[in-house]
Structures are given as C-alpha cells and as structure tokens.
Amino acid sequence: MANGATTVNQMEAEGQGTRSRVWTFAGPEYYTLAVIVSVGIATYIFLTGDAQSERLLTPALVATIMVANLVPAMALIVLIGSRVARARAMRSMAGGSGRLHVRLVALFSLIAAAPTLLVAIFASLLFQFGVDFWFSDRSRGMFENAASLAEGYYQENQREVGANTIAMAKDLGNFLGRARIDDPNFSNYYFQQVVVRNLNESALIEIGGDGVARTAAGVDPDNRAAENRLTPEMLKRLDAGEDVVVVRRSDRIEAATKLPGARRAYVYASRDFNVPGFQQSVRAGDGARRL
C-alpha cells in the first residue's frame, strides 16, 4: 500500500510539473507576439512616412501588408488554442499530452483562419482597385467633364433668365404704354409672361421719391419685400448703365432690369432650382467639384 501511495504521489507530482511546464514555457507565443508588435510598428512607420504620404498604395502592396499583419495574429491564436487544449487534456481523467486533441484544435483553427485571411485579402484588393479607379486620370477626367457640363448648364440658365427678363420688361413696357397698371388684363398678361418664359416669380418694383422700394405688381409665390428682391447693389449696377443684373443665389437665379418707359421702375424675375433638369445639373456639378 505504501508503494502504491508513493506511485500515485509521484504521478501527481509529475502531472503538476508537466502542467507547470505547459504554462510557463510559452516561447512560441512570446516570439509570435513580438513579431506582431514589430510588424505593426513597421507598418505604421511605413504608412505614415514621407515616402507614402504623397501617393496611393498599390493593391499588391496593400495585400502584402495585410497578410504580414494577419498571419502572425492568426498564428498566435492557433498557438494559444493548442496550449489550452494540451492543458485540458492533461487535466482529464486519461491524462497524457493530448496530442490528438492538440492536433485537432490546430487543424480546425487553420481551417477557420484560412477563409478569413482570403476574404481579407480579397476585400483589400477590391477596395484598393476601386480607390485606384475613382482617383485615376480617366475618372478624374470624367468628373471634370461632368463639372464643366453642369457649370455650362448653370451659366446657360443665367443667360436665359437675363435675356427673358429683358424681353419681358420690353413687353410689359409696351403693354403699360397702352393701359394702366391696375387694368385687370395686365395681371393676366403679366402672369402669362412669367409662365411662358419659364420663370418662377417676378415683380415690378418702383423707387419712390423717398428712396424706398415698393412692389407695384407681381407674380409672387413667397411674398418677399421689394428690398429683398432688388438689393442696393443690383440697383446701383442698373443705374450705372448695365442692361441686366443676374445674381446666383443658393436656391435660385435672380435677374433685374429697367422697365422701359418708366423713370425709376424695374422688372425683377427669378428661376429656382425646381425647374426640371436644373437642380440635377447643380447637384452633379457640386459632386464633381467635391471629388
């Protein structure tokens, strides 16, 4: 019985010594962790260095960097899993080193890690190729052409609003030469002028002897005050001799011109961004300029 007890004690001591060696001798894990830290530091220095700050990384280089960072991390996970499996096998009833258990854990860890690594590489390549396309000369030229087209359309609308305002002022002046401004037919005629010329609002603004701007008539969906339409800057330019003043606002194009046959009367007109095709062109131009 004494010999049996001694044998059991020796086996327990050997098992404890083995488990102690399992957890204390973690050289591969430490080495792998050191590699992870070193690769991470090297990657940070490489990406933030002056050599890479002014140019994009190639897809192959990005994939290489990701593999270099992911492989040591996955290796560390496999090593830790193997060590945990070995420790559990030694604490089991069967005892032993648990090689089969460790091999199974390592095999399944590799099977799980390989698709993750492949997906990461594929995603990095896909993303990098996409970035290369959006910042390539071809795409840049395409966006510049879109910006030029949108800007040209915007300027064409400005010229059109200015020309329509001048033409409408002449027609209104001719009508008022034959009738009074309070004539009911003048309101219908004025409304038709605004609709036919594809404008959104218009107003006849008079400057009184006191210098205050007043709205004499108008097609006015927002009921703004006269001084908010015909600003002092626009009035100054018109009095200086300009035929028409066109102003680009954040939500509309405004134009003003003198009313023929009147001393200090002006025609104001505007076109907002709800006109078909106009708002889309402005958004396209803004998006192209941001890129």
C-alpha positions as CSV (number, residue, x, y, z in Angstrom):
1,M,0.0,0.0,0.0
2,A,2.8,2.4,0.8
3,N,4.4,1.7,-2.6
4,G,1.1,2.3,-4.3
5,A,0.6,5.6,-2.5
6,T,4.1,6.7,-3.4
7,T,3.4,5.9,-7.1
8,V,0.2,7.9,-7.1
9,N,2.0,10.9,-5.4
10,Q,4.8,10.7,-8.0
11,M,2.3,10.7,-10.8
12,E,0.5,13.6,-9.4
13,A,3.8,15.5,-8.9
14,E,4.8,14.6,-12.5
15,G,1.4,15.8,-13.8
16,Q,1.7,19.1,-11.9
17,G,5.2,19.5,-13.1
18,T,4.1,18.9,-16.7
19,R,1.2,21.3,-16.4
20,S,3.6,23.9,-14.9
21,R,5.9,23.5,-17.9
22,V,3.0,23.8,-20.2
23,W,2.0,27.2,-18.9
24,T,5.5,28.5,-18.1
25,F,7.3,27.6,-21.3
26,A,5.4,29.9,-23.8
27,G,8.3,30.7,-26.0
28,P,6.5,30.4,-29.4
29,E,3.7,32.6,-28.1
30,Y,6.1,35.3,-26.9
31,Y,8.1,35.2,-30.2
32,T,4.9,35.4,-32.2
33,L,3.6,38.4,-30.1
34,A,7.0,40.1,-30.6
35,V,6.6,39.6,-34.4
36,I,3.1,41.1,-34.3
37,V,4.3,44.2,-32.4
38,S,7.3,44.6,-34.7
39,V,5.2,44.2,-37.9
40,G,2.6,46.6,-36.5
41,I,5.3,49.2,-35.7
42,A,6.9,48.8,-39.1
43,T,3.6,49.1,-40.9
44,Y,2.8,52.3,-39.0
45,I,6.2,53.8,-39.8
46,F,5.8,52.8,-43.5
47,L,2.3,54.2,-43.9
48,T,3.0,57.5,-42.1
49,G,6.4,58.1,-43.6
50,D,7.1,60.8,-46.2
51,A,7.6,58.2,-48.9
52,Q,4.0,57.1,-48.8
53,S,2.3,60.4,-47.8
54,E,2.0,61.8,-51.3
55,R,0.9,58.7,-53.3
56,L,-1.5,55.8,-53.1
57,L,-0.5,52.3,-52.3
58,T,-0.7,49.7,-55.0
59,P,-3.2,46.8,-54.5
60,A,-0.4,44.2,-54.3
61,L,1.3,46.3,-51.6
62,V,-1.9,46.6,-49.5
63,A,-2.5,42.9,-49.7
64,T,1.1,42.2,-48.7
65,I,0.8,44.5,-45.7
66,M,-2.5,42.9,-44.6
67,V,-1.1,39.4,-44.9
68,A,2.0,40.4,-42.9
69,N,-0.2,41.6,-40.1
70,L,-2.8,38.9,-40.2
71,V,-0.7,35.8,-40.4
72,P,1.2,36.4,-37.1
73,A,-2.0,37.2,-35.3
74,M,-3.7,34.1,-36.6
75,A,-0.6,32.0,-35.6
76,L,-0.8,33.4,-32.1
77,I,-4.5,32.4,-31.8
78,V,-3.6,28.9,-33.0
79,L,-0.7,28.6,-30.5
80,I,-2.9,29.7,-27.6
81,G,-5.6,27.3,-28.7
82,S,-3.2,24.5,-28.8
83,R,-1.8,25.3,-25.4
84,V,-5.3,25.4,-23.9
85,A,-6.1,22.1,-25.5
86,R,-2.9,20.5,-24.2
87,A,-3.7,21.8,-20.7
88,R,-7.2,20.4,-20.7
89,A,-6.0,17.1,-21.9
90,M,-3.5,16.8,-19.0
91,R,-6.3,17.6,-16.5
92,S,-8.6,15.0,-17.9
93,M,-9.1,11.5,-16.5
94,A,-7.0,9.9,-19.3
95,G,-4.0,12.2,-18.7
96,G,-1.2,12.3,-21.2
97,S,-0.1,15.1,-23.5
98,G,-3.3,15.1,-25.6
99,R,-1.5,15.2,-28.9
100,L,-4.6,14.2,-30.8
101,H,-6.7,16.9,-29.1
102,V,-4.0,19.5,-29.8
103,R,-3.7,18.5,-33.5
104,L,-7.5,18.7,-33.9
105,V,-7.6,22.1,-32.4
106,A,-4.7,23.3,-34.6
107,L,-6.3,21.8,-37.7
108,F,-9.7,23.4,-37.1
109,S,-8.0,26.7,-36.2
110,L,-6.2,26.7,-39.5
111,I,-9.4,25.7,-41.4
112,A,-11.2,28.7,-39.7
113,A,-8.4,31.1,-40.3
114,A,-7.7,30.4,-43.9
115,P,-11.1,31.7,-45.3
116,T,-10.8,34.8,-43.1
117,L,-7.3,35.5,-44.5
118,L,-8.6,35.0,-48.0
119,V,-11.6,37.2,-47.5
120,A,-9.4,40.0,-46.0
121,I,-7.0,39.8,-49.0
122,F,-9.9,39.9,-51.5
123,A,-11.6,42.8,-49.7
124,S,-8.4,44.8,-49.6
125,L,-7.7,44.2,-53.3
126,L,-11.3,45.0,-54.2
127,F,-11.2,48.2,-52.2
128,Q,-7.9,49.3,-53.5
129,F,-8.8,48.7,-57.1
130,G,-11.9,50.8,-56.5
131,V,-9.9,53.6,-55.0
132,D,-7.5,53.5,-57.9
133,F,-10.4,53.8,-60.3
134,W,-12.0,56.7,-58.6
135,F,-8.7,58.6,-58.4
136,S,-7.4,57.6,-61.8
137,D,-6.9,60.1,-64.6
138,R,-9.8,58.6,-66.5
139,S,-12.3,59.0,-63.7
140,R,-10.9,62.4,-62.9
141,G,-11.5,63.5,-66.5
142,M,-15.0,62.1,-66.4
143,F,-15.8,64.1,-63.2
144,E,-14.2,67.2,-64.6
145,N,-16.3,66.9,-67.8
146,A,-19.4,66.4,-65.6
147,A,-18.5,69.6,-63.6
148,S,-17.9,71.5,-66.9
149,L,-21.2,70.3,-68.3
150,A,-23.1,71.3,-65.1
151,E,-21.4,74.7,-64.9
152,G,-22.2,75.3,-68.6
153,Y,-25.8,74.4,-68.0
154,Y,-25.9,76.7,-65.0
155,Q,-24.4,79.6,-67.0
156,E,-26.8,78.9,-69.8
157,N,-29.7,79.3,-67.3
158,Q,-28.2,82.5,-66.1
159,R,-28.0,83.9,-69.6
160,E,-31.6,82.7,-70.4
161,V,-33.0,84.2,-67.2
162,G,-31.3,87.5,-68.0
163,A,-32.5,87.5,-71.6
164,N,-36.0,86.6,-70.7
165,T,-36.1,89.3,-68.1
166,I,-35.1,91.9,-70.7
167,A,-37.6,90.6,-73.2
168,M,-40.4,90.5,-70.6
169,A,-39.6,94.1,-69.5
170,K,-40.0,95.3,-73.1
171,D,-43.3,93.5,-73.5
172,L,-44.6,94.9,-70.1
173,G,-43.4,98.4,-71.0
174,N,-45.3,98.2,-74.3
175,F,-48.4,97.0,-72.6
176,L,-48.3,99.7,-70.0
177,G,-47.9,102.3,-72.7
178,R,-51.4,101.4,-73.8
179,A,-53.0,100.6,-70.4
180,R,-52.8,101.3,-66.7
181,I,-51.0,99.0,-64.3
182,D,-54.3,98.4,-62.4
183,D,-56.0,97.1,-65.6
184,P,-57.3,93.6,-65.0
185,N,-55.9,92.5,-68.4
186,F,-52.4,93.5,-67.3
187,S,-52.4,90.9,-64.4
188,N,-53.3,88.1,-66.9
189,Y,-50.8,89.3,-69.4
190,Y,-48.1,89.5,-66.7
191,F,-48.8,86.0,-65.5
192,Q,-48.6,84.6,-69.0
193,Q,-45.2,86.3,-69.5
194,V,-43.8,84.6,-66.4
195,V,-45.2,81.2,-67.3
196,V,-44.1,81.3,-71.0
197,R,-40.6,82.4,-70.1
198,N,-40.3,79.5,-67.6
199,L,-39.8,81.8,-64.6
200,N,-41.0,81.2,-61.1
201,E,-41.6,84.7,-59.9
202,S,-41.5,88.3,-61.0
203,A,-42.2,91.8,-59.7
204,L,-42.5,95.4,-60.9
205,I,-40.6,97.5,-58.4
206,E,-40.8,101.3,-58.2
207,I,-38.4,103.5,-56.3
208,G,-40.4,106.4,-54.7
209,G,-39.2,109.9,-54.1
210,D,-38.2,108.8,-50.6
211,G,-35.9,106.2,-52.0
212,V,-38.0,103.3,-50.7
213,A,-38.6,100.3,-53.0
214,R,-42.2,99.3,-53.4
215,T,-43.8,96.4,-55.3
216,A,-46.3,97.8,-57.8
217,A,-47.3,94.4,-59.3
218,G,-46.0,90.9,-59.4
219,V,-46.4,87.2,-59.7
220,D,-45.1,86.4,-56.2
221,P,-45.3,83.0,-54.6
222,D,-43.3,83.9,-51.5
223,N,-44.4,87.5,-50.7
224,R,-40.9,88.8,-50.1
225,A,-40.4,92.6,-49.6
226,A,-39.2,94.6,-52.5
227,E,-35.9,95.5,-51.0
228,N,-35.2,91.8,-50.6
229,R,-35.5,91.3,-54.3
230,L,-33.9,94.4,-55.7
231,T,-30.9,94.9,-53.5
232,P,-28.9,98.2,-53.3
233,E,-26.0,96.5,-55.1
234,M,-28.3,95.5,-58.0
235,L,-29.9,98.9,-58.1
236,K,-26.5,100.6,-58.2
237,R,-25.4,98.5,-61.2
238,L,-28.6,99.1,-63.1
239,D,-28.4,102.9,-62.5
240,A,-24.8,102.7,-63.7
241,G,-25.9,101.6,-67.1
242,E,-26.0,97.8,-67.1
243,D,-28.8,96.3,-69.2
244,V,-29.5,93.4,-66.8
245,V,-28.0,92.2,-63.5
246,V,-28.0,88.4,-62.9
247,V,-27.3,87.1,-59.4
248,R,-26.7,83.5,-58.4
249,R,-28.3,82.7,-55.0
250,S,-28.2,79.4,-53.1
251,D,-31.6,78.4,-54.2
252,R,-32.4,80.5,-57.3
253,I,-31.1,82.6,-60.2
254,E,-32.3,86.3,-60.0
255,A,-32.3,89.0,-62.6
256,A,-33.3,92.6,-62.7
257,T,-33.6,95.2,-65.5
258,K,-35.1,98.6,-66.0
259,L,-38.7,98.9,-67.2
260,P,-38.8,100.8,-70.5
261,G,-40.8,104.0,-70.4
262,A,-40.5,104.5,-66.7
263,R,-38.1,106.6,-64.8
264,R,-37.4,104.5,-61.7
265,A,-39.2,101.3,-62.2
266,Y,-37.5,97.9,-62.5
267,V,-38.5,94.4,-63.5
268,Y,-37.4,91.6,-61.2
269,A,-37.5,87.9,-62.2
270,S,-36.1,84.6,-60.8
271,R,-35.9,80.9,-61.6
272,D,-35.5,78.5,-58.7
273,F,-33.9,75.0,-58.6
274,N,-37.2,73.2,-59.1
275,V,-37.1,73.7,-62.9
276,P,-36.8,70.2,-64.5
277,G,-33.1,69.3,-65.1
278,F,-31.8,72.4,-63.4
279,Q,-31.4,71.0,-59.8
280,Q,-29.9,67.8,-61.1
281,S,-27.2,69.6,-63.0
282,V,-26.3,71.8,-60.0
283,R,-26.0,68.6,-57.8
284,A,-23.8,67.0,-60.4
285,G,-21.6,70.0,-60.6
286,D,-21.3,70.2,-56.8
287,G,-20.5,66.5,-56.5
288,A,-17.9,66.6,-59.3
289,R,-16.2,69.6,-57.7
290,R,-16.0,67.8,-54.3
291,L,-14.3,64.8,-55.9
